[in-house]
């Protein structure tokens, strides 16, 4: 082989090797991201792994992590799920501290207690770990952003929908979950604020409880027996609807129910008319948006608003099919097929 031909051959081989190393010509060039970014660990501490709404948030976080990792060649984002099985703010705080010690890159948390979690969040931020909250905030902490609904508005919406179903008169009870959760306190306040507009509606009591389907359903049935005059439930969380405990025990002609959340397992209550209206929080987006905003702030140096509002969605028999298809598009495989055809 002549010298010039040999040199040309070597050049072609080297160019081919370079193409293999770099991947291809259209590899996306990331601007504003450190060259050495490879593995990014985002710790997620929701309230309770027993509560399906937070498993929904986990699905959203994992979907965002996968999508961003596929989109940007230098990112390999993983979600580190450290949510306690049952709601316990002290355990949440402990897991945040442990995540910091273990070298996490960022934290997203739904606060079961504002005071306890504020201390843990501030500890993480002081150690250089950015923290974002979702669902339930700690606004006095050093977290950089919060993504969630206006909880007082949620309470008002539940009450207004219930009043319409009841003909604006009757006796109601409020199902309220964890007494210490800051977001639920605001929802209760919202229910009471809206109820004040209806002089013929009387609130019997606010009932707090362990946030499990069976416990919540048993409590509802117990209160129904103790108060035969009861004609409505304002459920600021959909806890009893995650099981079948109320499916055959509620007479929808006597007791009207409006509840928050609308995951696949809860939709049967709408179909049967037992809960005519659900106020849906797109809980999948709790995780999705939180992960996206974490990456925007830390790795793209973008400005992230301190408060990012999440819009509510009213779910009734009229739009049950459309909402079911949205859930399916988000990856929920347990949506009953006949809802998808509605």
Secondary structure as a PSIPRED ss2 file (coil, helix, strand):
# PSIPRED VFORMAT (PSIPRED V4.0)

   1 X C   1.000  0.000  0.000
   2 X C   1.000  0.000  0.000
   3 X H   0.000  1.000  0.000
   4 X H   0.000  1.000  0.000
   5 X H   0.000  1.000  0.000
   6 X H   0.000  1.000  0.000
   7 X H   0.000  1.000  0.000
   8 X H   0.000  1.000  0.000
   9 X H   0.000  1.000  0.000
  10 X H   0.000  1.000  0.000
  11 X H   0.000  1.000  0.000
  12 X H   0.000  1.000  0.000
  13 X H   0.000  1.000  0.000
  14 X H   0.000  1.000  0.000
  15 X H   0.000  1.000  0.000
  16 X H   0.000  1.000  0.000
  17 X H   0.000  1.000  0.000
  18 X H   0.000  1.000  0.000
  19 X H   0.000  1.000  0.000
  20 X H   0.000  1.000  0.000
  21 X H   0.000  1.000  0.000
  22 X H   0.000  1.000  0.000
  23 X C   1.000  0.000  0.000
  24 X C   1.000  0.000  0.000
  25 X C   1.000  0.000  0.000
  26 X C   1.000  0.000  0.000
  27 X C   1.000  0.000  0.000
  28 X C   1.000  0.000  0.000
  29 X C   1.000  0.000  0.000
  30 X C   1.000  0.000  0.000
  31 X C   1.000  0.000  0.000
  32 X C   1.000  0.000  0.000
  33 X C   1.000  0.000  0.000
  34 X C   1.000  0.000  0.000
  35 X C   1.000  0.000  0.000
  36 X C   1.000  0.000  0.000
  37 X C   1.000  0.000  0.000
  38 X C   1.000  0.000  0.000
  39 X E   0.000  0.000  1.000
  40 X E   0.000  0.000  1.000
  41 X E   0.000  0.000  1.000
  42 X E   0.000  0.000  1.000
  43 X E   0.000  0.000  1.000
  44 X E   0.000  0.000  1.000
  45 X E   0.000  0.000  1.000
  46 X C   1.000  0.000  0.000
  47 X C   1.000  0.000  0.000
  48 X C   1.000  0.000  0.000
  49 X C   1.000  0.000  0.000
  50 X C   1.000  0.000  0.000
  51 X C   1.000  0.000  0.000
  52 X H   0.000  1.000  0.000
  53 X H   0.000  1.000  0.000
  54 X H   0.000  1.000  0.000
  55 X H   0.000  1.000  0.000
  56 X H   0.000  1.000  0.000
  57 X H   0.000  1.000  0.000
  58 X H   0.000  1.000  0.000
  59 X H   0.000  1.000  0.000
  60 X H   0.000  1.000  0.000
  61 X H   0.000  1.000  0.000
  62 X H   0.000  1.000  0.000
  63 X H   0.000  1.000  0.000
  64 X H   0.000  1.000  0.000
  65 X H   0.000  1.000  0.000
  66 X H   0.000  1.000  0.000
  67 X H   0.000  1.000  0.000
  68 X H   0.000  1.000  0.000
  69 X H   0.000  1.000  0.000
  70 X H   0.000  1.000  0.000
  71 X H   0.000  1.000  0.000
  72 X C   1.000  0.000  0.000
  73 X C   1.000  0.000  0.000
  74 X C   1.000  0.000  0.000
  75 X C   1.000  0.000  0.000
  76 X E   0.000  0.000  1.000
  77 X E   0.000  0.000  1.000
  78 X E   0.000  0.000  1.000
  79 X E   0.000  0.000  1.000
  80 X E   0.000  0.000  1.000
  81 X E   0.000  0.000  1.000
  82 X C   1.000  0.000  0.000
  83 X C   1.000  0.000  0.000
  84 X C   1.000  0.000  0.000
  85 X C   1.000  0.000  0.000
  86 X C   1.000  0.000  0.000
  87 X C   1.000  0.000  0.000
  88 X C   1.000  0.000  0.000
  89 X H   0.000  1.000  0.000
  90 X H   0.000  1.000  0.000
  91 X H   0.000  1.000  0.000
  92 X H   0.000  1.000  0.000
  93 X H   0.000  1.000  0.000
  94 X H   0.000  1.000  0.000
  95 X H   0.000  1.000  0.000
  96 X H   0.000  1.000  0.000
  97 X H   0.000  1.000  0.000
  98 X H   0.000  1.000  0.000
  99 X H   0.000  1.000  0.000
 100 X H   0.000  1.000  0.000
 101 X H   0.000  1.000  0.000
 102 X C   1.000  0.000  0.000
 103 X C   1.000  0.000  0.000
 104 X C   1.000  0.000  0.000
 105 X C   1.000  0.000  0.000
 106 X E   0.000  0.000  1.000
 107 X E   0.000  0.000  1.000
 108 X E   0.000  0.000  1.000
 109 X E   0.000  0.000  1.000
 110 X C   1.000  0.000  0.000
 111 X C   1.000  0.000  0.000
 112 X C   1.000  0.000  0.000
 113 X C   1.000  0.000  0.000
 114 X H   0.000  1.000  0.000
 115 X H   0.000  1.000  0.000
 116 X H   0.000  1.000  0.000
 117 X H   0.000  1.000  0.000
 118 X H   0.000  1.000  0.000
 119 X H   0.000  1.000  0.000
 120 X H   0.000  1.000  0.000
 121 X H   0.000  1.000  0.000
 122 X H   0.000  1.000  0.000
 123 X H   0.000  1.000  0.000
 124 X H   0.000  1.000  0.000
 125 X H   0.000  1.000  0.000
 126 X H   0.000  1.000  0.000
 127 X C   1.000  0.000  0.000
 128 X C   1.000  0.000  0.000
 129 X C   1.000  0.000  0.000
 130 X E   0.000  0.000  1.000
 131 X E   0.000  0.000  1.000
 132 X E   0.000  0.000  1.000
 133 X E   0.000  0.000  1.000
 134 X E   0.000  0.000  1.000
 135 X C   1.000  0.000  0.000
 136 X C   1.000  0.000  0.000
 137 X C   1.000  0.000  0.000
 138 X C   1.000  0.000  0.000
 139 X C   1.000  0.000  0.000
 140 X C   1.000  0.000  0.000
 141 X C   1.000  0.000  0.000
 142 X C   1.000  0.000  0.000
 143 X C   1.000  0.000  0.000
 144 X C   1.000  0.000  0.000
 145 X E   0.000  0.000  1.000
 146 X E   0.000  0.000  1.000
 147 X E   0.000  0.000  1.000
 148 X E   0.000  0.000  1.000
 149 X C   1.000  0.000  0.000
 150 X C   1.000  0.000  0.000
 151 X H   0.000  1.000  0.000
 152 X H   0.000  1.000  0.000
 153 X H   0.000  1.000  0.000
 154 X H   0.000  1.000  0.000
 155 X H   0.000  1.000  0.000
 156 X H   0.000  1.000  0.000
 157 X H   0.000  1.000  0.000
 158 X H   0.000  1.000  0.000
 159 X H   0.000  1.000  0.000
 160 X H   0.000  1.000  0.000
 161 X H   0.000  1.000  0.000
 162 X H   0.000  1.000  0.000
 163 X H   0.000  1.000  0.000
 164 X H   0.000  1.000  0.000
 165 X H   0.000  1.000  0.000
 166 X C   1.000  0.000  0.000
 167 X C   1.000  0.000  0.000
 168 X C   1.000  0.000  0.000
 169 X C   1.000  0.000  0.000
 170 X E   0.000  0.000  1.000
 171 X E   0.000  0.000  1.000
 172 X E   0.000  0.000  1.000
 173 X E   0.000  0.000  1.000
 174 X E   0.000  0.000  1.000
 175 X E   0.000  0.000  1.000
 176 X E   0.000  0.000  1.000
 177 X E   0.000  0.000  1.000
 178 X C   1.000  0.000  0.000
 179 X C   1.000  0.000  0.000
 180 X C   1.000  0.000  0.000
 181 X C   1.000  0.000  0.000
 182 X H   0.000  1.000  0.000
 183 X H   0.000  1.000  0.000
 184 X H   0.000  1.000  0.000
 185 X H   0.000  1.000  0.000
 186 X H   0.000  1.000  0.000
 187 X H   0.000  1.000  0.000
 188 X H   0.000  1.000  0.000
 189 X H   0.000  1.000  0.000
 190 X H   0.000  1.000  0.000
 191 X H   0.000  1.000  0.000
 192 X H   0.000  1.000  0.000
 193 X H   0.000  1.000  0.000
 194 X H   0.000  1.000  0.000
 195 X H   0.000  1.000  0.000
 196 X C   1.000  0.000  0.000
 197 X C   1.000  0.000  0.000
 198 X C   1.000  0.000  0.000
 199 X C   1.000  0.000  0.000
 200 X C   1.000  0.000  0.000
 201 X E   0.000  0.000  1.000
 202 X E   0.000  0.000  1.000
 203 X E   0.000  0.000  1.000
 204 X E   0.000  0.000  1.000
 205 X E   0.000  0.000  1.000
 206 X E   0.000  0.000  1.000
 207 X E   0.000  0.000  1.000
 208 X E   0.000  0.000  1.000
 209 X C   1.000  0.000  0.000
 210 X C   1.000  0.000  0.000
 211 X C   1.000  0.000  0.000
 212 X C   1.000  0.000  0.000
 213 X H   0.000  1.000  0.000
 214 X H   0.000  1.000  0.000
 215 X H   0.000  1.000  0.000
 216 X H   0.000  1.000  0.000
 217 X H   0.000  1.000  0.000
 218 X H   0.000  1.000  0.000
 219 X H   0.000  1.000  0.000
 220 X H   0.000  1.000  0.000
 221 X H   0.000  1.000  0.000
 222 X H   0.000  1.000  0.000
 223 X H   0.000  1.000  0.000
 224 X H   0.000  1.000  0.000
 225 X H   0.000  1.000  0.000
 226 X H   0.000  1.000  0.000
 227 X C   1.000  0.000  0.000
 228 X C   1.000  0.000  0.000
 229 X C   1.000  0.000  0.000
 230 X C   1.000  0.000  0.000
 231 X C   1.000  0.000  0.000
 232 X E   0.000  0.000  1.000
 233 X E   0.000  0.000  1.000
 234 X E   0.000  0.000  1.000
 235 X E   0.000  0.000  1.000
 236 X C   1.000  0.000  0.000
 237 X C   1.000  0.000  0.000
 238 X C   1.000  0.000  0.000
 239 X H   0.000  1.000  0.000
 240 X H   0.000  1.000  0.000
 241 X H   0.000  1.000  0.000
 242 X H   0.000  1.000  0.000
 243 X C   1.000  0.000  0.000
 244 X C   1.000  0.000  0.000
 245 X C   1.000  0.000  0.000
 246 X C   1.000  0.000  0.000
 247 X C   1.000  0.000  0.000
 248 X C   1.000  0.000  0.000
 249 X C   1.000  0.000  0.000
 250 X C   1.000  0.000  0.000
 251 X C   1.000  0.000  0.000
 252 X C   1.000  0.000  0.000
 253 X C   1.000  0.000  0.000
 254 X C   1.000  0.000  0.000
 255 X C   1.000  0.000  0.000
 256 X E   0.000  0.000  1.000
 257 X E   0.000  0.000  1.000
 258 X E   0.000  0.000  1.000
 259 X E   0.000  0.000  1.000
 260 X E   0.000  0.000  1.000
 261 X C   1.000  0.000  0.000
 262 X C   1.000  0.000  0.000
 263 X C   1.000  0.000  0.000
 264 X H   0.000  1.000  0.000
 265 X H   0.000  1.000  0.000
 266 X H   0.000  1.000  0.000
 267 X H   0.000  1.000  0.000
 268 X H   0.000  1.000  0.000
 269 X H   0.000  1.000  0.000
 270 X H   0.000  1.000  0.000
 271 X H   0.000  1.000  0.000
 272 X C   1.000  0.000  0.000
 273 X C   1.000  0.000  0.000
 274 X C   1.000  0.000  0.000
 275 X C   1.000  0.000  0.000
 276 X C   1.000  0.000  0.000
 277 X E   0.000  0.000  1.000
 278 X E   0.000  0.000  1.000
 279 X E   0.000  0.000  1.000
 280 X E   0.000  0.000  1.000
 281 X E   0.000  0.000  1.000
 282 X C   1.000  0.000  0.000
 283 X C   1.000  0.000  0.000
 284 X H   0.000  1.000  0.000
 285 X H   0.000  1.000  0.000
 286 X H   0.000  1.000  0.000
 287 X H   0.000  1.000  0.000
 288 X H   0.000  1.000  0.000
 289 X H   0.000  1.000  0.000
 290 X H   0.000  1.000  0.000
 291 X H   0.000  1.000  0.000
 292 X H   0.000  1.000  0.000
 293 X H   0.000  1.000  0.000
 294 X H   0.000  1.000  0.000
 295 X H   0.000  1.000  0.000
 296 X H   0.000  1.000  0.000
 297 X H   0.000  1.000  0.000
 298 X H   0.000  1.000  0.000
 299 X H   0.000  1.000  0.000
 300 X C   1.000  0.000  0.000
 301 X C   1.000  0.000  0.000
 302 X C   1.000  0.000  0.000
 303 X C   1.000  0.000  0.000
 304 X C   1.000  0.000  0.000
 305 X C   1.000  0.000  0.000
 306 X C   1.000  0.000  0.000
 307 X E   0.000  0.000  1.000
 308 X E   0.000  0.000  1.000
 309 X E   0.000  0.000  1.000
 310 X C   1.000  0.000  0.000
 311 X C   1.000  0.000  0.000
 312 X E   0.000  0.000  1.000
 313 X E   0.000  0.000  1.000
 314 X E   0.000  0.000  1.000
 315 X E   0.000  0.000  1.000
 316 X C   1.000  0.000  0.000
 317 X H   0.000  1.000  0.000
 318 X H   0.000  1.000  0.000
 319 X H   0.000  1.000  0.000
 320 X H   0.000  1.000  0.000
 321 X H   0.000  1.000  0.000
 322 X H   0.000  1.000  0.000
 323 X H   0.000  1.000  0.000
 324 X H   0.000  1.000  0.000
 325 X H   0.000  1.000  0.000
 326 X H   0.000  1.000  0.000
 327 X H   0.000  1.000  0.000
 328 X H   0.000  1.000  0.000
 329 X H   0.000  1.000  0.000
 330 X C   1.000  0.000  0.000
 331 X C   1.000  0.000  0.000
 332 X C   1.000  0.000  0.000
 333 X C   1.000  0.000  0.000
 334 X C   1.000  0.000  0.000
 335 X C   1.000  0.000  0.000
 336 X C   1.000  0.000  0.000
 337 X H   0.000  1.000  0.000
 338 X H   0.000  1.000  0.000
 339 X H   0.000  1.000  0.000
 340 X H   0.000  1.000  0.000
 341 X C   1.000  0.000  0.000
 342 X C   1.000  0.000  0.000
